[in-house]
Structure formats: structure tokens, C-alpha cells
């Protein structure tokens, strides 16, 4: 007598390889660059009769606002140099009001020295009609990050005359 499985067609008895599907990488394909001029898009606009209006010229800053912007640029650069320990805090005393230099010292102490700060963009907004104060917002970069810094500058009467000073400072 034979085995009950001897005549059966069991897959266990035979070792049969089944081909497994494989992943074939697709060849990168970029369509050829077309060397034609882009097609103009004509928008439907209502026609105006009469003379063509010209855009208004950009507003020009007053002389005091330009001076305030120049002062703020120099002052904020010095503040960043002090934080980076490239300049002594004593250099800020003529530019900042009393107390602001001392409030900046903790930022200098906790700065880890990872890259120098670079002032990038400065915006000056006048405060009041007399032009004796301005609010300044700026951005600066350190390594690959962008940070913000803002201050308020005012004209102050000193024993040597009228001069600009930073009266408020916020570093972000």
C-alpha cells in the first residue's frame, strides 16, 4: 500500500518558484525646452476716454525722517555689534537713553556667539506732525534665521544741542 498522499497533487511535495513582481525604476523624463516667446494675455479692461492717468510718484521722506532713519540704522547696527560682542556696551551710551544699555546687558550675556548679526531692512514711520520722533522696524539675519528688531527714536535736547536718541528698544 502506498501513502495516501502519493498520488495527490499537493504543492507541498514540489518546490515551485513563483516569479515575484519587481519594481523597475522609471527613467527620468523632462520635456524639451520650448524656445518660443510666451503668449501675451489680453485682459478685458474698460477703455478710458481722455488722457491716460499716470501713477503718482512715490512719497518722499522729509529731511528729518531721513536723518532719523540714518541715525536708527547706525544705532541698531551698534546694538547688534554689542550683542555679538564685537563692540563694547560703552559705545551705546551716547545713542540710547539711560537704562536701555543696562537692559541690553542680559541679552549680551546669553548670546552664544553663533554667527554675526547683519541688519537687512529698515522701515521708518514718523510719529506726530513735528517730525521729532519716529518708530523704526528692522530685520536682521543671524546664520540662516531672520529676526526682528524695533525701536523708537526721538530728538532730545542735550547740553550740546538737539540730537537723536533711542528711547525704546525691542529685540525679537
Secondary structure, 3 states (H helix, E strand, C coil): CCCCCCCCCCCCCCCCCCCCCCCCCCCCCCCCCCCCCCCCCCCCCCCCCCCCCCCCCCCCCCHHHHHHHHHHHHHHHHHHHHHCCCCCHHHHCCCECCCHHHHHHHHHHHCCCCCCCEEEEEEEEEECCCCCEEEEEEEEEECCEEEEEEEEEEEEEECCEEEEEEEEEEEC
